[in-house]
Amino acid sequence: MTNASIAYFSMEIALESAIPTYSGGLGVLAGDTLRSAADAGLPLVAVTLLSRKGYFRQRLDDLGNQTEESVQWPVGDYLAPVDARISVKLEDREVKVRAWRYDISGFSGQAVSVYLLDTDCDDNTEFDRKLTDHLYGGDDYYRLCQEAILGIGGIRILRALGHNGIERYHMNEGHSSLLVLELMQELARQQGTAQTTPEQINEVRQQCIFTTHTPVAAGHDRFPADMAFRVLKQCNPFQECADELCCEQELNLTYLALSSSHYINGVAKKHRQTSQKMFAGYAIDSITNGIHVHTWASDAMRTLFDRKIPDWRVDNAGLRNAISIDKEDIWQAHQAAKRALMEYINKVCNIGMDQQVMTLGFARRATQYKRATMIFSDIDRLRKIIDHCGALQIVFSGKAHPKDQSGKALIRDIFEIARNLNGFIRVAYLPDYDMDIGRIMTAGVDLWLNTPLPPMEASGTSGMKAAINGVPSLSILDGWWVEGCIEGVTGWAIGNSEPHGESASEITASEVDILYSKLENIIMPMYYQDRDNYISVMRNAIAINGSFFNTERMMNQYVTKAYF
C-alpha cells in the first residue's frame, strides 16, 4: 500500500502475544489504536522497532526474586521481510537498516501495515547489529542510537517503500521525535536551501501530532547534549538548531516533540490538566484512551454480544444496549471466563484458587507508585472483613523494569505477604505478564483493583478491559477512572483525585480506610448476599464504560481533532 496519509510512530507496539515488541500499556494502546484504524479503513501506516530480543522474559523464584532473560522468537514466522534498505549516520558510522512488515486486518476489509526496523544487517558492526535487539535496553547511548533509528530511519524507510504522500506524523510518546529533524532535512533538500529556515520548521510543525502518555519522569527521554552532538553530528537540522533544541545541557525528546507539533494531547481529561502544568506554554488537548473491544472481550462475552448486539464489533457505541441483556446471561458469560482464569492460575501457581470465591485482580508494571500492596496495609482488619463477609482471593501480575530495584522489591513483598497469610487469603502472582495473561485476568476476576498515587496514572486501560467483560473497578480516582466512575453504578472510587505528595510509595490512612470500608460494607456483601445488584453493576460497566472507553471512539476523535 503506498497511499497512506498518516504515519504512526511508536517505540513499542503490541501486535500479538507471541511477538515481544511491547513492554506494557504504551505498546498495548498502540496495538489497539492500529487495530481500530484498520477497522475504520484509515489510510495509516505504522513504524516501530523489531526488538529481536524483546523486552524480557520474567522469571520469578519461590521468594519472588525476578530475573530477566532475552526472548528468542522466530521473526520470519510472524513477519514478512521487505526489500527496502536505508541507512542512518550515527557519529561517523553508516548504520544499515532493513524492515519487516506485519499487516493488521480490520473489519473494514482493509489492513494497516506495520514496519518493524531491524539493524541486524551484514554490513553493520556487531554493536550496530544489536541496536534493535532490546526494547528499552542498554545505556543512554544505546537508547539515543535506537531512537535515531526509529525517528530518522523510520521516515527514510517509508520513503523507500513509496510512502511519499503522508500528511500527518503521529508520535506516540517522544521516543520517535527525531523524525522531525529528518522532515526538516527533507524540506531543505526539496527547496534547495543551505540551512533549515523558520518557514520549514513551521511547515513540519503543521504535519506533526504528539501524544504524551505519562507524568513519570522516566517516560521522558533526555540525553546529555555532548552525546547528542556526537551521535547526530551528520544531522544538519540538529546541528543548526541545537541551541533551541537543547536546554540545560541536554536534549529532551519530549520537548522536541512538543515544540514541533501543531496538535498535542494527553490521554485523559485529568491527564491534560497534569500535562498542562508540566509543560506550561504549550496548548494541550485531551483524547481519552480506549481499548479494542473485540481483542479484549472474552470468548464467552463475544458469543453473548453476537447474540444480543450483532453489530457490536463495528459499532462499539451499540454496546450501550447491553443494559437490556438478561443478568443471568451476563453472569454465565463471566463464569466461563472466571473458570478459564482459575484453571490457568492453578496450573501455573498450584494454589487451589476457588471459582466460588470473590477474586480481585491487580496487573500493572511493578513499580512503587502503582502501590500494589495497598490492599495488605492492615492484615488484621482484612481478616475481620473476610470473617464477616466471606472468602477473598487475589491474583497479581506485572514485570519490574530490570533496573527498577524498588519495583523488584515490591514483587518480593507480595510473595512474602502471601506466605505469611498461610492460605487465609489465597494470593497468586502470575509471571511474565503479557497480552494473553492480561486478557484472561481482566475477563476472569470479579473486581479490578487499581491503586496508583495521583496524579501519576495518565490514563490506564486495564480497567477498561475489565469493564468490557463486565468486571467493575475499585480504583483510585485518577486517569480514565475520573471519567468512568459512577459510584455504585459502574464501580467504586477510592478517595479523591488530589495529588498526595512527593513519595512514590505514600499510602494514606484515609485511602486504606475507604478501600476496606467499601469492601466490607458494600462490595463483598453485595457480591455474596445481593448477587442481583452486583450483576447490575457488571452490566452497567459494559453498557456505560465499554460503549465509550474504546479505540473506535478514540480514533474518531483523532481523525476529527488531529488528523484531518
Secondary structure, DSSP 8 states (H G I E B T S, - for coil): -----EEEEES-----TTS----SHHHHHHHHHHHHHHHHT--EEEEEE--TTBS-EEEE-TT--EEEE-----HHHH-EEEEEEEEEEETTEEEEEEEEEEEEE-TTS-EEEEEEEE---TTS-HHHHTTTTBTT-S-HHHHHHHHHIIIIIHHHHHHHTT-----EEEEESGGGTTHHHHHHHHHHHHHT-SS--HHHHHHHHHHEEEE---S-GGGS-EEEHHHHHHHTTT-HHHHHHHHHHEETTEEEHHHHHHHT-SEEEESSHHHHHHHHHHTTTS--EE----B-HHHHS-HHHHHHHHHH-TTTTT-GGGGGGGGGS-HHHHHHHHHHHHHHHHHHHHHHH-S---TTSEEEEEE----GGG-TTGGGS-HHHHHHHHHHH--EEEEEE----TT-HHHHHHHHHHHHHHHHHTTSSEEEEESS--HHHHHHHHHH-SEEEE---TT--S---HHHHHHHTT--EEEES-TTHHHH--BTTTEEEES-S----S-TT---HHHHHHHHHHIIIIIHHHHHH-HHHHHHHHHHIIIIIITTSBHHHHHHHHIIIII-
